[in-house]
């Protein structure tokens, strides 16, 4: 299985801050990576697919980059509604696997 | 807008069978989609359990394959998960989700349902 490691596991930030989350795959996966936002009690939401493609309806302050084994999700200016847990997922090989999550908390 | 809603018993006895259903609205289960189950044990990350295609083909996580069965109910526009011989390690939030054919990310998810394995 491809292991996907996210860092940090949590980050404290203020509204307006730039936040960067990293995802590393145990082997090269090209651009086959997606990012999700998850708030407690709600359905996870797809933010980014193919490493850098923004899902329809997702604000442009979210962006993704990377290829191979190293990927980044950036929130350019954190908004109150962005406090949540973020997950990456490799979309390259079965079984599909997820990172352990990064919780973005209010500073 | 596709919506997914999980349902099923919240408590299952050890060695029993976990059974969940995901009702699909706003779209047809007969569309070119893979209908998926994903779970999250308390304090842990997300684990892909497996999926079923509208034609009935399935893909299962090798770690669970021997215990998993998925099925479609086209008349009720829903799909189901059965996980046999459960233990406390199967206690988790269970999500249903959809991925489009040819795509390997999940664009629609349910809110999840907690299943606890305990006597």
Interface residues (C-beta under 8 A of the other chain):
Chain A: X32 X34 X36 X41 X42 X43 X44 X45 X46 X49 X55 X87 X89 X91 X92 X94 X95 X96 X97 X98 X99 X100 X101
Chain B: X4 X44 X45 X46 X47 X48 X59 X61 X62 X63 X95 X97 X103 X104 X105 X106 X107 X108 X109 X110 X111 X112
